[in-house]
Amino acid sequence: MKILRLTAMAVLSLSIITFAKAQQTQPKTDTVFFEDFNEPRLDRTKWNVEITGNTVNNEQQAYVDSSATLSLVHGTAAEGAKNGALLIKAVYKPGFTSKENKKYDFISGRINTQHKMEFTYGSASARMKMTGGAGFWPAFWALGNGKWPDCGEIDIMETVGDPSWISNALHGPNYFGNTPLTYRAFFPQGTDVTQWHIYSVDWSADNIVFKLDGKITYTVTRAMVEHYGRWAFDNAKFIILNFALGGGYPAGVNKVKEPYYGLSQSSVDLIKAGNAKVLVDWVLVTKK
């Protein structure tokens, strides 16, 4: 019995030592940025609110700094986000005129962390849900500073209104616009973009790995990128959340030209009814 007891103690001690060593060698993950959207209003120390200058991609909305398009919601309005959520809402506002004297029929929201939180390599995630509708073009993405596309763009999540799939993509020098580095990730049967999902990317010096609810959807290596052009992903990027309407990418998929380029009548009806929205529960950036 005494010998057996000593043997068991020895095994236990060895296990503890092995576990401790394993813990020491495990890379530690540090939080670089976390936003839970649990305050009464958007934290301007973390986020910039963008206002439309010259609209790109033939999009049909103007971005404005307004509680009509950007707000933090709680309780039932957060639709299951426990501590509250960011609500980006598309609003029908015919005849809206930007400071550049351009007229729009829709306004929406776009925020970013430029010069407030930027990171090089690491993981970025967001828990989101959004309305489906042809021409609705919300996105969660990361962008570098400087001239586009040389600065590098990582599209962690884009949808153009088909609720059955989202896309992952990279843009950079010689691989931009209709980039060859893109992938459609379809949801498992019974789920779609209108439900809560976690969209994420793991970014390193050698590869970029996209995930949907923790499962890998698309992996892009440095060699794959350099087949087309310079790897534009060694520089700092900032996070962007936005809700665009219509434009080149949606029109290329849905072929809609009327009543608005890339934006269907049924989607316009959803906007008019106040039902075109994107909810963001949280955003997290970590580094190992």
C-alpha positions as CSV (number, residue, x, y, z in Angstrom):
1,M,0.0,0.0,0.0
2,K,2.8,2.4,0.9
3,I,4.6,1.8,-2.4
4,L,1.3,2.3,-4.3
5,R,0.6,5.5,-2.5
6,L,4.0,6.9,-3.3
7,T,3.6,5.9,-6.9
8,A,0.2,7.7,-7.1
9,M,1.7,10.8,-5.5
10,A,4.6,10.7,-7.9
11,V,2.3,10.5,-10.9
12,L,0.2,13.4,-9.5
13,S,3.3,15.5,-9.0
14,L,4.6,14.7,-12.5
15,S,1.1,15.7,-13.9
16,I,1.2,19.0,-12.1
17,I,4.7,19.7,-13.3
18,T,3.8,18.8,-16.9
19,F,0.7,21.0,-16.8
20,A,2.7,23.9,-15.4
21,K,5.3,23.6,-18.1
22,A,2.6,23.4,-20.7
23,Q,1.0,26.6,-19.4
24,Q,4.3,28.3,-19.5
25,T,4.8,27.4,-23.2
26,Q,1.3,28.3,-24.2
27,P,1.2,31.7,-26.1
28,K,-0.9,34.2,-24.1
29,T,-3.7,36.0,-25.8
30,D,-3.9,39.7,-24.9
31,T,-7.0,41.9,-25.6
32,V,-6.0,44.8,-27.7
33,F,-9.6,46.2,-28.0
34,F,-13.0,45.3,-26.8
35,E,-16.3,47.1,-27.4
36,D,-19.5,45.7,-25.8
37,F,-21.7,48.7,-26.8
38,N,-23.2,48.7,-23.3
39,E,-23.1,52.5,-22.7
40,P,-25.9,54.9,-23.3
41,R,-24.2,56.3,-26.5
42,L,-21.3,55.5,-28.8
43,D,-17.9,56.0,-27.2
44,R,-16.2,58.6,-29.4
45,T,-12.8,57.9,-27.8
46,K,-12.9,54.5,-29.6
47,W,-14.9,55.3,-32.7
48,N,-15.0,57.9,-35.5
49,V,-18.3,58.5,-37.2
50,E,-17.9,58.9,-40.9
51,I,-19.8,61.5,-43.0
52,T,-20.2,61.0,-46.7
53,G,-17.7,62.8,-48.9
54,N,-17.6,61.4,-52.4
55,T,-19.7,58.2,-52.5
56,V,-17.8,55.2,-53.9
57,N,-18.9,52.0,-55.7
58,N,-22.1,53.7,-56.9
59,E,-23.7,53.2,-53.5
60,Q,-27.0,54.8,-52.9
61,Q,-26.7,56.1,-49.4
62,A,-25.1,59.0,-47.7
63,Y,-23.3,58.4,-44.4
64,V,-24.4,60.8,-41.6
65,D,-23.6,61.4,-38.0
66,S,-27.1,61.0,-36.6
67,S,-29.0,59.0,-33.9
68,A,-31.4,58.1,-36.7
69,T,-28.8,55.9,-38.3
70,L,-26.3,55.1,-35.4
71,S,-27.4,54.3,-31.9
72,L,-26.9,52.0,-29.0
73,V,-29.9,49.9,-28.1
74,H,-30.7,47.8,-25.0
75,G,-33.3,45.4,-23.8
76,T,-35.8,44.0,-26.3
77,A,-34.4,46.4,-29.0
78,A,-31.0,44.7,-28.7
79,E,-32.7,41.5,-29.9
80,G,-30.8,39.1,-27.7
81,A,-27.5,41.1,-27.2
82,K,-27.3,40.9,-23.4
83,N,-25.4,44.1,-22.6
84,G,-26.8,46.1,-25.5
85,A,-25.8,46.5,-29.1
86,L,-24.8,48.9,-31.8
87,L,-27.7,49.6,-34.2
88,I,-26.9,50.8,-37.7
89,K,-30.1,51.6,-39.5
90,A,-30.8,52.6,-43.1
91,V,-33.4,55.4,-43.4
92,Y,-35.4,56.6,-46.3
93,K,-34.8,60.4,-46.6
94,P,-35.5,61.5,-50.2
95,G,-33.7,64.6,-51.3
96,F,-31.1,64.5,-48.6
97,T,-28.2,66.7,-49.8
98,S,-24.6,66.2,-48.7
99,K,-22.1,69.1,-48.1
100,E,-20.8,68.3,-51.6
101,N,-24.3,69.2,-52.9
102,K,-25.1,65.6,-54.0
103,K,-28.6,64.3,-53.4
104,Y,-29.5,61.0,-51.9
105,D,-32.7,59.2,-51.1
106,F,-31.2,57.1,-48.2
107,I,-29.0,57.8,-45.2
108,S,-27.1,55.2,-43.2
109,G,-24.1,54.8,-40.8
110,R,-20.4,54.0,-40.9
111,I,-17.9,54.0,-38.0
112,N,-14.2,53.2,-37.7
113,T,-11.3,53.1,-35.2
114,Q,-8.7,54.9,-37.4
115,H,-5.9,56.5,-35.3
116,K,-7.8,55.3,-32.1
117,M,-7.2,51.6,-32.4
118,E,-5.0,50.1,-35.0
119,F,-3.3,46.7,-34.9
120,T,-0.8,44.6,-36.9
121,Y,-1.5,40.8,-36.9
122,G,-3.8,39.2,-34.3
123,S,-7.5,38.2,-34.4
124,A,-10.5,40.4,-34.9
125,S,-14.1,39.2,-34.2
126,A,-17.6,40.6,-34.1
127,R,-21.0,39.1,-33.2
128,M,-23.6,40.4,-35.6
129,K,-27.0,40.0,-37.1
130,M,-28.6,41.9,-40.0
131,T,-31.6,42.2,-42.2
132,G,-31.6,40.2,-45.5
133,G,-32.6,42.0,-48.7
134,A,-31.3,42.4,-52.2
135,G,-28.8,45.3,-52.2
136,F,-28.3,45.5,-48.4
137,W,-24.5,45.7,-48.1
138,P,-23.3,45.7,-44.5
139,A,-19.6,44.9,-43.7
140,F,-17.1,44.3,-41.0
141,W,-13.6,44.9,-42.3
142,A,-10.1,46.2,-41.6
143,L,-8.2,48.8,-43.7
144,G,-4.7,50.2,-43.6
145,N,-3.8,53.9,-43.8
146,G,-2.7,55.4,-47.1
147,K,-3.7,55.0,-50.7
148,W,-6.2,52.3,-51.5
149,P,-5.7,49.5,-52.5
150,D,-2.0,49.6,-51.7
151,C,-2.8,50.0,-48.0
152,G,-4.5,46.5,-47.9
153,E,-8.0,45.6,-47.1
154,I,-9.4,42.6,-45.2
155,D,-13.1,42.0,-45.6
156,I,-14.0,39.8,-42.6
157,M,-17.7,39.8,-43.4
158,E,-19.7,41.2,-46.3
159,T,-23.2,40.4,-47.4
160,V,-25.0,41.9,-50.4
161,G,-28.5,40.8,-49.3
162,D,-28.7,37.1,-50.0
163,P,-29.2,35.8,-46.4
164,S,-27.7,32.3,-47.2
165,W,-24.1,33.4,-47.5
166,I,-21.4,36.0,-46.6
167,S,-18.1,36.7,-48.4
168,N,-14.5,37.0,-47.2
169,A,-12.1,38.9,-49.4
170,L,-8.7,40.6,-49.6
171,H,-7.8,43.7,-51.7
172,G,-4.4,45.1,-52.4
173,P,-2.1,46.1,-55.3
174,N,-3.2,44.2,-58.5
175,Y,-5.9,42.3,-56.6
176,F,-8.7,44.7,-55.9
177,G,-12.3,45.4,-57.0
178,N,-13.4,42.1,-58.4
179,T,-10.6,40.5,-56.5
180,P,-9.6,36.9,-57.2
181,L,-9.0,36.5,-53.5
182,T,-12.6,36.0,-52.4
183,Y,-14.8,33.3,-51.0
184,R,-18.5,32.8,-50.5
185,A,-19.2,31.1,-47.1
186,F,-22.6,29.5,-47.0
187,F,-24.4,29.1,-43.6
188,P,-25.4,25.7,-42.4
189,Q,-28.9,24.6,-43.3
190,G,-31.5,26.3,-41.0
191,T,-29.4,29.4,-40.2
192,D,-28.7,32.6,-42.1
193,V,-27.4,36.1,-41.9
194,T,-30.5,37.3,-40.0
195,Q,-29.4,35.4,-36.9
196,W,-26.5,36.1,-34.5
197,H,-23.2,34.8,-35.7
198,I,-19.5,35.5,-34.9
199,Y,-17.4,36.6,-37.8
200,S,-13.6,36.6,-37.4
201,V,-10.2,36.6,-38.9
202,D,-6.8,35.4,-37.7
203,W,-4.1,37.5,-39.3
204,S,-0.4,36.6,-39.2
205,A,2.7,37.5,-41.3
206,D,2.2,34.4,-43.4
207,N,-1.6,33.9,-43.7
208,I,-5.0,35.2,-43.2
209,V,-7.7,32.8,-41.9
210,F,-11.4,33.7,-42.0
211,K,-13.9,32.0,-39.7
212,L,-17.7,31.8,-39.2
213,D,-18.7,30.8,-35.7
214,G,-15.2,29.5,-35.0
215,K,-15.1,27.3,-38.1
216,I,-12.6,28.1,-40.9
217,T,-14.2,29.3,-44.1
218,Y,-11.3,30.5,-46.2
219,T,-7.5,30.6,-45.8
220,V,-5.2,32.9,-47.8
221,T,-1.4,32.5,-47.7
222,R,1.2,35.0,-48.5
223,A,2.2,32.9,-51.6
224,M,-1.4,33.0,-52.9
225,V,-1.4,36.8,-52.6
226,E,2.0,37.3,-54.1
227,H,0.8,35.4,-57.2
228,Y,-1.2,38.5,-58.0
229,G,0.7,41.4,-56.3
230,R,2.5,42.6,-53.2
231,W,1.4,41.3,-49.8
232,A,-0.2,44.4,-48.3
233,F,-0.7,43.0,-44.8
234,D,2.3,43.8,-42.7
235,N,1.0,47.3,-41.8
236,A,-1.4,48.4,-39.1
237,K,-5.1,48.2,-39.9
238,F,-8.2,49.8,-38.3
239,I,-11.7,48.4,-37.9
240,I,-14.7,49.5,-39.9
241,L,-18.4,48.7,-39.5
242,N,-20.9,50.1,-42.0
243,F,-24.2,49.5,-43.8
244,A,-24.1,50.4,-47.5
245,L,-27.1,50.2,-49.9
246,G,-26.9,49.1,-53.5
247,G,-23.8,49.7,-55.5
248,G,-21.4,47.8,-57.7
249,Y,-21.0,44.6,-55.7
250,P,-24.7,44.0,-54.9
251,A,-25.7,44.9,-58.5
252,G,-23.1,42.4,-59.8
253,V,-24.8,39.7,-57.8
254,N,-28.5,40.6,-58.0
255,K,-28.5,42.3,-61.4
256,V,-31.0,44.9,-60.1
257,K,-31.0,48.3,-61.9
258,E,-34.4,49.7,-60.8
259,P,-35.6,51.4,-58.7
260,Y,-32.0,51.9,-57.6
261,Y,-28.7,50.5,-58.8
262,G,-28.3,47.2,-56.9
263,L,-31.2,47.9,-54.5
264,S,-34.5,46.1,-55.1
265,Q,-38.0,47.5,-54.5
266,S,-38.6,44.9,-51.7
267,S,-35.5,46.2,-50.0
268,V,-36.6,49.8,-50.4
269,D,-39.9,48.8,-48.8
270,L,-38.0,47.4,-45.8
271,I,-36.1,50.6,-45.4
272,K,-39.3,52.7,-45.6
273,A,-40.8,50.4,-42.9
274,G,-37.8,51.0,-40.6
275,N,-36.8,47.3,-40.8
276,A,-33.4,47.6,-42.6
277,K,-30.8,47.3,-39.8
278,V,-27.5,45.8,-38.6
279,L,-26.9,44.9,-35.0
280,V,-23.5,44.5,-33.5
281,D,-23.3,42.9,-30.1
282,W,-19.5,43.3,-29.6
283,V,-16.1,43.7,-31.3
284,L,-12.9,42.1,-30.0
285,V,-9.3,42.4,-31.2
286,T,-6.7,40.1,-29.6
287,K,-3.0,39.4,-30.1
288,K,-0.9,36.5,-29.1
